[in-house]
Amino acid sequence: MSQKTKIAGWIAAGALAGALTTVSLQTLARGTFAPLPLEELQQFAAVFGIIKSDYVEPVDEHKLISDAISGMVSGLDPHSEYFDKKAYKAFRESTTGRFVGVGIEITQEDGLVRVVSPIEGSPADRAGLKPGDLITRIDDTAVKGLTLSEAVKRMRGQPGTKVTLTVLRKEENNRIFTATVTREEIHNPSVKAKIVAPGYGWIRVSQFQQDTVRDFAAKLQDLYKQDPNLKGLVLDLRNDPGGLLDAAIAVSAAFLPAGDVVVSTKGQIPESNAVFKAQPEDYMSGWGADPLKGLPAALKNVPLVVLANEGSASASEIVSGALQDNHRATIMGAQTFGKGSVQTVRQLGPDTAIKLTTARYYTPSGRSIQAKGIVPDIMVDDTAEGSPYAVLYTRESDLENHLQGTSAGPSKKDQETLEKEREAAFNRLETDSKKSEAQRRLPEYGSDKDFPLQQAIAKLEGKPVKVSKTMTERKARSEDSDN
């Protein structure tokens, strides 16, 4: 097995309920281990014995060991995790894009479950859950204290059964409400496409799954059948939480010359160090024939805009960074989530595994986006009226125990400015919270009311773009602090 096939196959922001995270399969064996710390192991054994003998009621010893492993792994960073039998089964199901659940991408924040994004058309989406929502209870169980996999398990169940989620919405002045959601089999078609204006196509990837590349290639073929002379294309990666690394490489390769670098990875062990290029041997993963073979040659040169936002994470950031660094596309929207780490799943036994952060990834120019994200070439708001709540969105840098990035982070002055912007956003919420959910909700992606898409088409047509003044000023401050 080559280094490139050993490196992580998943790159993503959180977990899907039914669930998404980050990975590739490897065996556990590593060769030699450093000597184990005897004194700490003796303490562990002592604590284990005391709990077994003195706890108020009998405790299953297998659960104690499982919980100890879980705590050891999850304490490393927000994306490392231990999978017991049920969690590992759920994880493997999630890679197919089919599962029974409520349909939300989640991560952890302050011990609670944070919604990264609802899957379009899912029960959670129809119930009005939004990115940034914090789930505090699942039915009668408090989320505080649950691992991410335990929370996922409680939100999954049989089709047709109901689960009640208690939700804290910070951006509406800490409003608390409940949403009763009916579980169903989630089939998350990850690619959508259509002609949105004469001569201009839109193709959206909502996450990078096993079937994404085949679907992506088929949708591109359909667009060119509808209009063989496309003058421009918009690749929409907004709220795409990530997924399969090879799928991200393939999507990048559809637009790049053969051999261009897409992404590189660096870690502690040799197989975590690799360079991935726009070539079939770096993205083919049991698909048989190359799904990209036979795509129109015009794809390599068609003017391209990539839409990204705060919910675009990991694999979608890899694509954005690759197309940006290779000067193949204009990136428009908002600064992305900032997850620049690679996770590898290593099996411990037939039914258990750990998902472990094994590397950082870097864009072709050598940039690490960890805890920073991809900064668009053109900053564009969510609506014509602006993005008044963008400063309230949680990023990788807000997560507890996140890996440090290469930049120094905001200065004290920048942090004070950001706090003032957040205060202003909260004040606006007091007024906007009186609006109905329908009034507050952004237009559907790809619709004729989709403001960022309108600006992307304007860019492709050579017309003026309404650039976000607020985000552009924030971008300038960030660049100043980096310098």
Disulfide bonds with the S-S distance in Angstrom:
none
